Amino acid sequence: MRTIPVILNPAAGRGLAGERVEEVQRAFAALGLRAEILRTEGPGQATELACALCGQGAEVVVAAGGDGTVNEVAQALVGTKTALAVLPLGSGNDFARALGLPMALEKAVEVLARGRKRRVDVGEANGRYYLNALGMGIDGQIAHHYRRHRFLRGELGYLLATAFEVLRFRPFGVEVRAGAERFCGELLAVAAMNGPWAGGGFCLAPQARPDDGLLDLALLGHYPRLVRLAVLPKTRDGSYLRLARARLLRTARASVRAERPLFVHLDGELLPERVATLEVELLPGALVVWA
């Protein structure tokens, strides 16, 4: 029986992932596989475990959790021959969606058993990798709010955190350079997208693909607070990009200079401190995934 290492974050999905260990093992066994479950106990441990497995020559490492867990595992696998596989057990699972993976556990394990390797692009910002989405400004503030309040769960919780920040967030002055393009003005958000979705299904970059060699850089301009409530639903299907104060730039590299330090998230994981300067770059085909 083939054994596959599974790095499982029991805190993913607001603590529900830890209750699904036996379900994961049964799904593997049904396909003639054995899941070697490696539970994480705190932030950063998924990277350490993945690094050790990669050093041992593992062909594939499974990240079982949400986008944050996948992000941690990927930190160790970028630029190596070890493939990343994903079991979507988190609240958002936006990268799994970008890969076209099914959300049902049994179906996701079937992909692991019968899938194939492919290469995807990886974003890098201020020395850290990300696979799907970077958000600076209101996006980062929402991620901060969501993490602070443990009663918020899943897509509904993210929507509540979003509505709260929509009414209180102050716009910021910024200079954005992306290739030959330059933007100066007031924004609510900068999102550098490698996949279409963020925050559990907000479609910020409808045309983004994780293997097209470009980032979709979405800029959302300043709106009065009450008007923002009308703009918010348009981020669900990407139609906000048709608004006069929204822009989309496609680029492999961008620099952002904001007038004040802001929260920044990478795949939902916050940078340790607020920053005013970002250097973002796309690394084409830098990660092998199993999908």
Buried (B, 14 or more C-beta within 10 A) or exposed (E): EEEBBBBBBBBBBBEBBBEBBEEBBBBBEEEEBEBBBBBBEEEEBBBBBBBBBBEEEBBBBBBBBBBBBBBBBBBBBBEBEBBBBBBBBBBBBBBBBBBEBBEEBEEBBBBBBEBEBBBBBBBBBEEBBBBBBBBBBBBBBBBBBBBEEEEBBBBEBBBBBBEBBBEEBEBBEBEBBBEEEEBEBEBBBBBBBBBBBBBBBBBBBBEBBBBBEBBBBBBBBBBEEEEBEEBBEBBBEBBBBEBEBBBBBBBBBBBBEBEEEBBBBBBBBBBEEBBBEBEBBBBEEBBBBBB
